Amino acid sequence: MFPKIFGQREIIFNHKAKTNHFINKMNKLLLLSSFLAIISQTISSQELYVKAASFHNFSTNTQPMPEYFTFQAYLGSMEYDIGLSVNDFSIATGLNLQGSVGYSFNDFLSLELKFSTFSNSKKEFPSFYAENRKTEWDYHNYCLLPTILFGQTFKKSTVSVFVYSGFGIDKLNIIASYNSIYSEYELTSNYNFSWGYGLEYNLSLLKNLSLFANIGINNTNYKPTKAKLISSSYSMEYMETNQKEIEYVDEIINLNSYSDRHSPEIRLREKLGLNSVYSGIGIKYSFFKK
Amino acid sequence: MKRLLIILLLSFVAHYTFGQLYIEPSIGYSFSSNPLENQSELVINNKQTVYETKLKYGEGVHLGLNLGYSLMNTFFVELNAKKSIFSNYTVSTIEPDLQSLKNCFAYGYFGKINNESSIIQIAPLVGFQIQKNKFSTYVKLGPNFLKSTIIKNLEYTDWELKNWKYNPLYTVKEYQYSGNFHMGLQANLGIGYSIKQNLQLVLDYATVYNNYEITEAEIKYYEIDGVSQLNNIEDTNIEINELNKNMNHSYYGINIGIRYTFNKKE
């Protein structure tokens, strides 16, 4: 009896299990079809696109020039520190090229990943103290900027508010000179942080092609970690490490003031802010646009 | 025929360009984005410590009032006015006691700095807003005209070398800097939420770039060991040159406001 009852129970359980399995399967199918139905309604307005643009950044702010190094001149047997102070200093003016890949979820919301490169156009900064003392700053950055766009469409045109922030890498070379005496430093940093926002006007030209214009603000913060003397009017062969290399740190507490000649010079890290307003035009190509 | 065309054109324009006047009182806090960084160096027994102080000129609590005119619920022009109501803060560096310290070298400022920058700002802005249900988002941009009066109070110990011995002189000094309206740039990014048909709650993020230029600087107060020294100074005015004329008042600010739109049409 016992095994029979057990067998009946097993059959009942199996039947119940099969019914439950069928209901679960049906529920899953129903959910999937509902989801697909919702998606199919909105998919008509979705699109993948690429953009290429050229902007010009105009500096909106200045700061005292960071003293990343001390420029020394040897006149005869004497060594002099040459002041290169500039109060109205900025390297935020320059050309900015951008390429981006984006995805529009609907007419209102789009997400983009921008790749941006920037080079400063104002490079030469004469010292406040004398005209024959100057520095030349050659700065480049390469950033990846995730961007969110909120748009509104009016027939063939769309206006969007966009916000972005992201990280990038930099390259900075500074040449300091006094008449024919010069030193060139190459500075390195871990990363830079950029953010900004603005407006974009997009005009549809063809089915897949449109032209756009942007206006916005951009802020990039740069902080070096190391500097290295790469060329000089003096022979670098006889220079010690502390004359050729600088390490920038966040704090200096109880540091041995008689620095080791075979170690880099230690300095406090100074922030360089690149604040600008920019405008420019670009072209947008949309894939699978309906 | 011409009249008919003009009437038709005007009625078309009037239909699409109805303007809406709005007013928006706000309160906010601004964080200085370009503080002036000063370094002071102290070497005791060949051990070097570098202290850094930041003077934040644009920082503080302010009240604002926006008066705007919106066209077609998208474009708008606005006059933005702000006045700081609290901008007082203190920074200090520990003062070395040169009497007790041996083999010591100090360079830079050691002491307390109390700084206050009272600001008035006016900014005519143009912007664009995008609406979705009860939410709206906008960007606006325009010149920023800023006027500031800065009062800087210093408390520090000066050292007088007498008979090969350092004597402390407890010093209090107060400087006042001021200038005219100086032009910079202002950009705002914001989100609005409609509470009622005419009423909107606005969260605004402001970015202001203004490297303020001072035109006047004066010593207002000077005492040593509790005795005023102001009469001993020939001229209390401070010379302004290329290196000290700018006090950067640039900031990032967060504002919360309530926007009331007059005779709002849906």
Boltz contact constraints between the chains, C-beta under 6 A:
constraints:
  - contact:
      token1: [A, 60]
      token2: [B, 185]
      max_distance: 6.0
  - contact:
      token1: [A, 60]
      token2: [B, 209]
      max_distance: 6.0
  - contact:
      token1: [A, 61]
      token2: [B, 209]
      max_distance: 6.0
  - contact:
      token1: [A, 61]
      token2: [B, 250]
      max_distance: 6.0
  - contact:
      token1: [A, 62]
      token2: [B, 211]
      max_distance: 6.0
  - contact:
      token1: [A, 63]
      token2: [B, 34]
      max_distance: 6.0
  - contact:
      token1: [A, 87]
      token2: [B, 242]
      max_distance: 6.0
  - contact:
      token1: [A, 87]
      token2: [B, 243]
      max_distance: 6.0
  - contact:
      token1: [A, 108]
      token2: [B, 132]
      max_distance: 6.0
  - contact:
      token1: [A, 128]
      token2: [B, 242]
      max_distance: 6.0
  - contact:
      token1: [A, 150]
      token2: [B, 130]
      max_distance: 6.0
  - contact:
      token1: [A, 150]
      token2: [B, 137]
      max_distance: 6.0
  - contact:
      token1: [A, 152]
      token2: [B, 130]
      max_distance: 6.0
  - contact:
      token1: [A, 159]
      token2: [B, 128]
      max_distance: 6.0
  - contact:
      token1: [A, 161]
      token2: [B, 130]
      max_distance: 6.0
  - contact:
      token1: [A, 161]
      token2: [B, 137]
      max_distance: 6.0
  - contact:
      token1: [A, 161]
      token2: [B, 139]
      max_distance: 6.0
  - contact:
      token1: [A, 197]
      token2: [B, 189]
      max_distance: 6.0
  - contact:
      token1: [A, 199]
      token2: [B, 128]
      max_distance: 6.0
  - contact:
      token1: [A, 199]
      token2: [B, 139]
      max_distance: 6.0
  - contact:
      token1: [A, 217]
      token2: [B, 187]
      max_distance: 6.0
  - contact:
      token1: [A, 217]
      token2: [B, 207]
      max_distance: 6.0
  - contact:
      token1: [A, 252]
      token2: [B, 50]
      max_distance: 6.0
  - contact:
      token1: [A, 253]
      token2: [B, 49]
      max_distance: 6.0
  - contact:
      token1: [A, 254]
      token2: [B, 47]
      max_distance: 6.0
  - contact:
      token1: [A, 254]
      token2: [B, 49]
      max_distance: 6.0
  - contact:
      token1: [A, 255]
      token2: [B, 48]
      max_distance: 6.0
  - contact:
      token1: [A, 257]
      token2: [B, 43]
      max_distance: 6.0
  - contact:
      token1: [A, 257]
      token2: [B, 46]
      max_distance: 6.0
  - contact:
      token1: [A, 257]
      token2: [B, 48]
      max_distance: 6.0
  - contact:
      token1: [A, 258]
      token2: [B, 46]
      max_distance: 6.0
  - contact:
      token1: [A, 268]
      token2: [B, 50]
      max_distance: 6.0
  - contact:
      token1: [A, 275]
      token2: [B, 209]
      max_distance: 6.0
